Amino acid sequence: MKKIKLNREIVFSLFIFLLTIVMLVVPDLYESPFGRNVERARARVLSVDNSALEYYGVVTAGSQSMEVEILNTDYKGQIVTATNLLLGKMETDKLFMEGDLVFLVLDRIEDGQVINATAYDHYRIHVEIILLVFFAILLIAFARWRGVRSLLAFAFTVIIIWKLLLPGILIGKDPVPVAFIVVTIITAVTIFLVAGINKTAIVAFLGSFLGILLTLILSLVLMPYFKLHGAVQPFSETLLFMGFEILNLSRLYIAAVFIGASGAVLDVAIDVATAMNEVVEKRPDLNFKELVASGFAVGRNMTSTMVTTLLMAYVSGYLSLLMVFMAQGVPPIYMVNTNYVASEILKTIVGSFGLVTVAPFTALLGGFIFLKKSEGNMSEKFVVYKIEASRTGVKIGDSVQPGVFIGDDYQTGKEVNAEMHGTVQSMQFNGSEHSMEVVIKYDDALDSNGSEQNFDDLSEDVSGIAELDADSTERDNENGDVMHDQE
């Protein structure tokens, strides 16, 4: 079964890898008319001329002339003059110095010679590649095969956003359904790649889907009440000036809200689902209520921290704006009413709703999906005995057969013996009752008489089957009798 599961995950990983390659090579849905026949190159600054620059306090404007040497493309080795225009905007202007690597746009090319070029920006791609390689090495060293699949999910996410989400919106499609479909695909691929194709991944995906769907619905409902325009997003107004009047910036903002929350929602869902699966593996005797309660407990801790994480992520993007309001003496009550701050508040609150609800969504779904597995195991293979802690005849990992002494029944004091062939799965000490709950996993095999084992009859005959209460079990560490579950 493990080999089949491994092969299934390898096949799925190969499929996503091939799909990523295909998306990378297929033509884009949208091709910009502005980028046609534009050649770019990497160059090194040999000298600079700042004589045409003008300084106005902290702002610099004018033109910077540079001699640069092209380092790649067909024009490698050519020395050309490049111009760097400064508009007096610190967020977009840049100054170059001798020795800097610069990203050039080649403006005029005659007879194979570059006549003039524009310095577009500092060249940073090599540093970004180095960082990405170090990150990949660290991730693979720590997570091994799962780390490789995480990198594949990362690459798939980048490609599908660039090849499907952004072009789909630019060609005039409604941003909300396009973004929702893309986010759903990314969520499914990420979860099934990282967690594998199993019940844990199914529970995590369904929980994430419901959480993201809720954020979408809340965004649609609350947007009219906030009276916000989508132009509050950086560079969104620029799209209109470029000729994309068909874009609905308000719908684009709604898409940005649930896209921003989807990553945190996914994290909570996969953590809750994984924890519930571990609980089922360790304690297959738990009922629906106890299993869901364990999922809620994990979810509470997760959401308590993730909500703060989401707030800090959004606040960091507008840190300077908040400082401007404080420096101008704007009262907080008026500050939160401004469109920029209100837009971030809407993002934070709606995203937090998704985080808070994804935990119970996932816990309830996990209760239904994992319970079938848990109850099936209990009715077929697992029996729980409640015995006196002072007199036990087995320990975790022991193999038992019919007649092997397990212990004295906690209620009657009678000896409890194994009825079939099996293994002691776990032992849990209850300090308040001084009792021990022993879980034995019986094998699908023949009993000592050579006849087929009947688990239904066993459930009726064993009087020591415990009705567990997770809240009443307390560990007693003083006499060293506490034994932890193990597989």
C-alpha positions as CSV (number, residue, x, y, z in Angstrom):
1,M,0.0,0.0,0.0
2,K,2.9,2.4,0.9
3,K,4.5,1.7,-2.5
4,I,1.2,2.4,-4.3
5,K,0.8,5.6,-2.4
6,L,4.4,6.6,-3.2
7,N,3.9,5.9,-6.9
8,R,0.6,7.9,-6.9
9,E,2.4,10.9,-5.4
10,I,5.3,10.6,-7.9
11,V,2.8,10.4,-10.8
12,F,1.0,13.5,-9.6
13,S,4.2,15.4,-9.1
14,L,5.4,14.5,-12.6
15,F,2.1,15.6,-14.0
16,I,2.3,19.0,-12.3
17,F,5.9,19.4,-13.4
18,L,5.0,18.7,-17.0
19,L,2.0,21.0,-16.7
20,T,4.3,23.8,-15.4
21,I,6.6,23.3,-18.4
22,V,3.7,23.3,-20.8
23,M,2.4,26.6,-19.4
24,L,5.9,28.1,-19.5
25,V,6.3,27.5,-23.3
26,V,2.7,28.1,-24.5
27,P,2.0,31.6,-26.0
28,D,0.7,34.2,-23.5
29,L,-3.0,35.0,-23.4
30,Y,-2.0,38.6,-23.7
31,E,0.8,40.2,-25.6
32,S,1.7,43.8,-24.8
33,P,2.0,46.1,-27.8
34,F,4.5,48.2,-25.9
35,G,7.1,45.5,-25.5
36,R,7.5,44.5,-29.2
37,N,10.9,44.8,-30.8
38,V,12.5,46.1,-27.6
39,E,15.9,44.7,-26.9
40,R,17.4,44.7,-23.4
41,A,20.8,43.9,-22.1
42,R,23.0,43.8,-19.0
43,A,25.9,46.3,-18.8
44,R,28.5,47.6,-16.5
45,V,28.9,51.3,-15.8
46,L,32.4,52.6,-16.8
47,S,31.9,56.3,-16.1
48,V,29.2,58.7,-15.2
49,D,28.5,62.4,-15.9
50,N,26.3,64.1,-13.3
51,S,26.7,67.7,-14.7
52,A,23.1,67.8,-15.9
53,L,21.6,66.9,-12.5
54,E,19.8,69.5,-10.4
55,Y,19.3,69.1,-6.6
56,Y,16.2,70.4,-4.8
57,G,16.7,69.4,-1.1
58,V,16.3,65.7,-0.9
59,V,15.0,65.4,-4.5
60,T,17.3,65.0,-7.5
61,A,16.1,65.7,-11.0
62,G,17.6,65.9,-14.5
63,S,19.7,63.6,-16.6
64,Q,22.6,61.4,-15.9
65,S,24.9,60.3,-18.8
66,M,27.0,57.1,-18.5
67,E,29.4,55.1,-20.6
68,V,28.6,51.5,-20.2
69,E,29.9,48.2,-21.6
70,I,27.3,45.6,-22.7
71,L,27.9,42.2,-21.1
72,N,25.5,40.0,-22.9
73,T,23.3,39.6,-26.1
74,D,24.7,39.9,-29.6
75,Y,26.2,43.3,-28.7
76,K,28.5,42.0,-26.0
77,G,31.6,44.1,-25.6
78,Q,30.2,47.3,-27.2
79,I,30.7,50.5,-25.3
80,V,27.7,52.8,-25.6
81,T,26.3,56.0,-24.1
82,A,23.3,55.4,-21.8
83,T,21.0,58.0,-20.4
84,N,19.3,57.9,-17.0
85,L,16.4,60.3,-16.5
86,L,15.4,61.4,-13.0
87,L,11.9,62.9,-12.6
88,G,12.2,63.9,-8.9
89,K,10.3,60.9,-7.6
90,M,12.4,59.0,-5.1
91,E,10.4,55.8,-5.4
92,T,11.3,55.4,-9.1
93,D,14.5,57.4,-9.6
94,K,17.9,55.8,-9.3
95,L,21.5,57.0,-9.4
96,F,24.3,54.9,-10.9
97,M,27.9,54.9,-10.0
98,E,31.0,53.6,-11.7
99,G,31.1,49.8,-11.5
100,D,27.4,49.3,-11.1
101,L,25.5,46.7,-13.1
102,V,22.7,48.2,-15.0
103,F,19.7,46.9,-16.9
104,L,19.6,48.6,-20.3
105,V,16.9,49.2,-22.9
106,L,18.6,49.5,-26.3
107,D,17.0,52.5,-28.1
108,R,18.9,52.8,-31.4
109,I,20.6,50.0,-33.3
110,E,22.2,50.7,-36.7
111,D,24.2,48.2,-38.7
112,G,24.7,46.0,-35.7
113,Q,25.9,48.8,-33.5
114,V,24.1,50.2,-30.5
115,I,23.9,54.0,-30.9
116,N,22.0,54.9,-27.7
117,A,20.5,53.2,-24.7
118,T,18.4,54.0,-21.6
119,A,19.4,52.9,-18.2
120,Y,16.2,51.1,-17.0
121,D,17.3,50.1,-13.5
122,H,20.0,48.4,-11.4
123,Y,20.6,44.8,-12.4
124,R,19.6,42.5,-9.5
125,I,18.6,39.3,-11.2
126,H,21.9,37.5,-10.3
127,V,21.4,38.3,-6.6
128,E,17.8,37.1,-6.7
129,I,18.9,33.8,-8.4
130,I,21.6,33.2,-5.8
131,L,19.1,33.8,-3.0
132,L,16.6,31.5,-4.6
133,V,19.2,28.7,-5.0
134,F,20.2,29.0,-1.4
135,F,16.6,28.9,-0.3
136,A,16.0,25.8,-2.5
137,I,19.1,24.0,-1.0
138,L,18.0,24.8,2.5
139,L,14.4,23.7,1.9
140,I,15.4,20.4,0.3
141,A,18.0,19.7,3.0
142,F,15.4,20.2,5.7
143,A,12.3,18.7,4.0
144,R,13.9,16.4,1.5
145,W,11.4,15.0,-1.0
146,R,8.6,17.2,0.5
147,G,10.9,20.2,-0.1
148,V,11.2,19.3,-3.7
149,R,7.4,19.2,-4.1
150,S,7.1,22.5,-2.2
151,L,9.5,24.1,-4.8
152,L,7.4,22.6,-7.6
153,A,4.2,24.1,-6.0
154,F,6.0,27.5,-5.8
155,A,7.0,27.3,-9.4
156,F,3.5,26.3,-10.5
157,T,2.0,29.2,-8.5
158,V,4.3,31.7,-10.2
159,I,3.7,30.4,-13.7
160,I,-0.1,30.2,-13.4
161,I,-0.3,33.7,-12.0
162,W,1.8,35.0,-14.8
163,K,0.2,32.9,-17.6
164,L,-3.4,32.8,-16.5
165,L,-4.4,35.2,-13.8
166,L,-2.8,38.5,-15.0
167,P,-3.4,38.0,-18.8
168,G,-7.0,36.9,-18.1
169,I,-7.8,40.1,-16.3
170,L,-5.9,42.3,-18.9
171,I,-7.9,40.9,-21.8
172,G,-11.1,42.0,-20.0
173,K,-12.3,39.0,-18.0
174,D,-14.0,39.7,-14.6
175,P,-11.2,39.7,-12.0
176,V,-13.3,38.0,-9.3
177,P,-14.1,34.6,-11.0
178,V,-10.8,34.5,-12.7
179,A,-8.9,35.0,-9.5
180,F,-11.2,32.6,-7.6
181,I,-10.5,29.8,-10.1
182,V,-6.8,30.4,-10.1
183,V,-6.6,30.5,-6.3
184,T,-8.6,27.3,-6.1
185,I,-6.3,25.6,-8.5
186,I,-3.2,26.9,-6.7
187,T,-4.7,25.7,-3.3
188,A,-5.4,22.2,-4.7
189,V,-2.0,21.8,-6.3
190,T,-0.1,23.0,-3.3
191,I,-1.9,20.9,-0.8
192,F,-1.9,17.7,-2.8
193,L,1.8,18.2,-3.7
194,V,2.9,18.9,-0.2
195,A,0.6,16.7,1.8
196,G,0.1,13.9,-0.7
197,I,-3.0,12.4,-2.2
198,N,-4.8,11.3,0.9
199,K,-7.6,12.1,3.3
200,T,-5.5,14.8,5.0
201,A,-5.1,16.7,1.8
202,I,-8.8,16.3,0.9
203,V,-9.8,17.7,4.3
204,A,-7.3,20.6,4.0
205,F,-8.4,21.5,0.5
206,L,-12.1,21.5,1.3
207,G,-11.5,23.5,4.5
208,S,-9.4,26.0,2.5
209,F,-12.0,26.2,-0.3
210,L,-14.7,27.1,2.2
211,G,-12.6,29.7,3.9
212,I,-11.6,31.4,0.7
213,L,-15.2,31.3,-0.6
214,L,-16.3,33.0,2.6
215,T,-13.7,35.8,2.2
216,L,-15.0,36.3,-1.4
217,I,-18.6,36.5,-0.3
218,L,-17.7,38.9,2.6
219,S,-15.7,41.1,0.2
220,L,-18.6,41.3,-2.2
221,V,-21.1,42.2,0.6
222,L,-18.9,44.7,2.4
223,M,-17.4,46.6,-0.5
224,P,-20.5,48.8,-1.2
225,Y,-20.7,49.8,2.5
226,F,-17.1,50.9,2.6
227,K,-17.6,53.1,-0.5
228,L,-14.1,52.3,-1.7
229,H,-12.7,52.6,-5.2
230,G,-10.3,50.0,-6.6
231,A,-7.8,52.8,-7.4
232,V,-6.6,52.7,-3.8
233,Q,-4.3,49.9,-5.0
234,P,-0.8,51.1,-6.1
235,F,-0.5,51.5,-9.9
236,S,-4.1,50.5,-10.6
237,E,-4.9,54.0,-12.0
238,T,-1.9,53.6,-14.3
239,L,-3.7,50.7,-16.0
240,L,-6.6,53.1,-17.0
241,F,-4.1,55.6,-18.4
242,M,-2.5,52.9,-20.5
243,G,-5.8,52.2,-22.3
244,F,-7.3,49.5,-20.1
245,E,-10.6,51.3,-19.6
246,I,-12.4,47.9,-19.6
247,L,-10.9,47.1,-16.2
248,N,-13.2,47.3,-13.2
249,L,-10.8,48.4,-10.5
250,S,-13.3,47.7,-7.7
251,R,-13.6,44.1,-8.8
252,L,-9.9,43.9,-9.0
253,Y,-9.6,45.1,-5.4
254,I,-12.1,42.4,-4.3
255,A,-10.0,39.8,-6.0
256,A,-6.9,41.1,-4.2
257,V,-8.6,40.8,-0.9
258,F,-9.2,37.0,-1.0
259,I,-6.0,36.4,-2.9
260,G,-4.1,38.0,0.0
261,A,-5.9,35.9,2.6
262,S,-5.7,32.6,0.7
263,G,-2.2,31.7,1.8
264,A,-2.9,32.1,5.5
265,V,-6.1,30.2,5.1
266,L,-4.3,27.4,3.4
267,D,-1.7,27.2,6.3
268,V,-4.4,26.9,8.9
269,A,-6.3,24.3,7.0
270,I,-3.3,22.0,6.4
271,D,-2.1,22.3,10.0
272,V,-5.6,21.4,11.4
273,A,-6.0,18.5,9.0
274,T,-2.6,17.1,9.7
275,A,-3.1,17.4,13.4
276,M,-6.4,15.6,13.3
277,N,-4.9,12.8,11.1
278,E,-2.2,12.3,13.7
279,V,-4.8,12.2,16.5
280,V,-6.7,9.5,14.6
281,E,-3.5,7.5,14.0
282,K,-2.6,7.7,17.7
283,R,-6.1,7.4,19.2
284,P,-8.4,5.5,16.8
285,D,-10.9,5.1,19.6
286,L,-12.0,8.7,19.6
287,N,-15.5,9.5,18.7
288,F,-16.7,12.3,16.4
289,K,-17.1,14.9,19.2
290,E,-13.7,14.2,20.6
291,L,-12.0,14.2,17.2
292,V,-13.6,17.5,16.2
293,A,-12.7,19.0,19.6
294,S,-9.1,18.2,18.9
295,G,-9.3,20.0,15.6
296,F,-10.9,23.0,17.2
297,A,-8.1,23.1,19.8
298,V,-5.4,23.2,17.2
299,G,-7.4,25.7,15.2
300,R,-7.7,28.1,18.1
301,N,-4.0,28.3,18.6
302,M,-3.4,28.7,14.9
303,T,-5.9,31.5,14.2
304,S,-4.9,33.4,17.3
305,T,-1.4,33.9,15.9
306,M,-2.3,34.0,12.2
307,V,-4.7,36.9,12.6
308,T,-1.9,39.0,14.0
309,T,0.4,37.8,11.2
310,L,-2.1,38.9,8.6
311,L,-2.5,42.3,10.3
312,M,1.3,42.9,10.4
313,A,1.6,41.9,6.7
314,Y,-1.0,44.5,5.6
315,V,0.2,47.2,8.0
316,S,3.8,46.9,6.7
317,G,2.7,47.9,3.3
318,Y,1.4,51.2,4.5
319,L,3.8,51.9,7.3
320,S,5.0,55.2,5.8
321,L,1.5,56.4,5.2
322,L,0.5,55.8,8.9
323,M,3.6,57.7,9.9
324,V,2.5,60.6,7.7
325,F,-0.9,60.7,9.4
326,M,0.7,60.6,12.8
327,A,3.2,63.4,11.9
328,Q,0.3,65.6,10.7
329,G,-1.5,65.0,13.9
330,V,-4.5,63.3,12.3
331,P,-6.7,61.7,15.1
332,P,-6.8,57.9,14.9
333,I,-10.6,58.0,14.4
334,Y,-10.2,60.1,11.3
335,M,-7.2,58.2,10.1
336,V,-9.1,54.9,9.9
337,N,-11.7,56.6,7.9
338,T,-9.4,57.5,5.0
339,N,-9.8,55.4,1.9
340,Y,-6.2,53.9,2.0
341,V,-6.5,52.8,5.7
342,A,-10.1,51.7,5.3
343,S,-9.1,49.5,2.3
344,E,-6.4,47.8,4.5
345,I,-8.9,47.4,7.3
346,L,-11.3,45.7,5.0
347,K,-8.6,43.4,3.8
348,T,-7.5,42.5,7.3
349,I,-11.0,42.0,8.7
350,V,-12.2,39.9,5.8
351,G,-9.1,37.9,5.8
352,S,-9.4,37.3,9.5
353,F,-12.9,36.1,9.0
354,G,-11.6,33.5,6.6
355,L,-8.8,32.5,9.1
356,V,-11.2,32.2,12.0
357,T,-13.8,30.1,10.1
358,V,-11.4,27.8,8.2
359,A,-10.4,26.1,11.4
360,P,-14.0,24.9,12.3
361,F,-14.7,24.2,8.7
362,T,-11.7,21.9,8.5
363,A,-12.3,20.4,11.9
364,L,-15.9,19.5,11.0
365,L,-14.9,18.1,7.6
366,G,-12.1,16.2,9.2
367,G,-14.5,14.7,11.8
368,F,-16.7,13.3,9.0
369,I,-13.9,12.1,6.7
370,F,-11.5,10.8,9.4
371,L,-14.3,9.3,11.5
372,K,-15.1,6.7,8.9
373,K,-11.5,5.6,9.0
374,S,-11.4,5.8,12.8
375,E,-14.6,3.9,13.4
376,G,-13.8,1.4,10.8
377,N,-10.5,0.6,12.5
378,M,-12.1,0.4,15.9
379,S,-14.9,-2.0,14.8
380,E,-12.5,-4.2,13.0
381,K,-9.1,-4.1,14.7
382,F,-8.9,-2.0,17.8
383,V,-10.1,-2.8,21.3
384,V,-9.6,-0.6,24.4
385,Y,-9.2,-2.2,27.8
386,K,-9.4,-0.3,31.1
387,I,-7.4,-2.0,33.7
388,E,-5.8,-1.5,37.1
389,A,-2.6,0.5,36.7
390,S,-0.8,-1.4,39.4
391,R,-1.1,-4.7,37.6
392,T,-0.4,-4.8,33.9
393,G,0.9,-7.7,31.9
394,V,1.9,-5.9,28.7
395,K,3.7,-2.9,27.4
396,I,3.6,-0.8,24.2
397,G,4.7,-2.8,21.2
398,D,4.1,-6.3,22.7
399,S,2.7,-8.9,20.5
400,V,-0.3,-10.8,22.1
401,Q,-2.1,-14.0,21.3
402,P,-5.3,-15.6,22.8
403,G,-4.9,-16.1,26.5
404,V,-2.1,-13.5,27.1
405,F,-2.7,-11.7,30.4
406,I,-3.3,-8.0,29.9
407,G,-4.3,-6.9,33.4
408,D,-7.0,-6.8,36.0
409,D,-10.3,-5.1,34.9
410,Y,-10.6,-1.7,36.6
411,Q,-14.3,-2.2,37.5
412,T,-14.6,-5.9,38.3
413,G,-11.0,-6.8,39.3
414,K,-11.1,-9.9,37.0
415,E,-8.3,-10.9,34.8
416,V,-8.4,-9.6,31.3
417,N,-6.8,-11.7,28.6
418,A,-6.2,-11.2,24.9
419,E,-8.8,-12.9,22.7
420,M,-6.9,-12.8,19.4
421,H,-3.5,-12.2,17.8
422,G,-2.5,-8.5,17.9
423,T,-0.1,-5.8,19.1
424,V,-0.3,-3.3,22.0
425,Q,-0.8,0.0,20.2
426,S,-0.8,2.5,23.1
427,M,-1.2,2.7,26.9
428,Q,-2.5,5.8,28.7
429,F,-2.3,6.4,32.4
430,N,-5.2,8.1,34.3
431,G,-3.8,9.6,37.4
432,S,-7.1,10.5,39.1
433,E,-8.4,6.9,38.7
434,H,-5.1,5.1,38.9
435,S,-6.2,3.2,35.8
436,M,-4.6,2.3,32.5
437,E,-6.2,2.4,29.1
438,V,-4.6,-0.2,26.9
439,V,-5.3,-0.1,23.1
440,I,-4.7,-3.4,21.3
441,K,-4.7,-3.6,17.5
442,Y,-5.8,-7.1,16.5
443,D,-4.6,-8.5,13.3
444,D,-6.7,-9.7,10.4
445,A,-5.5,-13.3,10.9
446,L,-6.6,-16.6,12.4
447,D,-7.0,-17.3,16.1
448,S,-5.3,-20.1,18.0
449,N,-7.9,-22.6,16.8
450,G,-7.2,-21.8,13.1
451,S,-10.6,-20.2,12.6
452,E,-11.3,-16.8,11.3
453,Q,-11.4,-14.0,13.9
454,N,-14.7,-12.4,14.5
455,F,-14.3,-8.8,15.7
456,D,-18.1,-8.3,16.2
457,D,-18.2,-11.2,18.7
458,L,-15.1,-9.9,20.4
459,S,-16.7,-6.5,21.0
460,E,-19.6,-8.2,22.8
461,D,-17.4,-10.5,24.9
462,V,-14.9,-8.0,26.2
463,S,-16.2,-6.3,29.3
464,G,-13.2,-4.1,29.7
465,I,-13.7,-1.9,26.6
466,A,-13.3,1.7,27.8
467,E,-15.5,4.6,27.1
468,L,-12.9,7.3,26.8
469,D,-13.2,10.8,28.1
470,A,-10.3,13.0,26.8
471,D,-10.9,15.7,29.4
472,S,-10.6,13.3,32.4
473,T,-7.2,11.8,31.5
474,E,-4.3,13.4,33.5
475,R,-0.7,12.4,33.4
476,D,1.0,11.3,36.6
477,N,4.7,11.9,36.3
478,E,5.7,11.2,39.9
479,N,5.9,7.4,39.8
480,G,7.1,7.2,36.2
481,D,4.1,5.2,35.0
482,V,3.2,7.5,32.1
483,M,3.6,5.9,28.7
484,H,3.2,7.8,25.5
485,D,1.5,6.6,22.4
486,Q,3.7,5.4,19.6
487,E,3.3,3.8,16.3
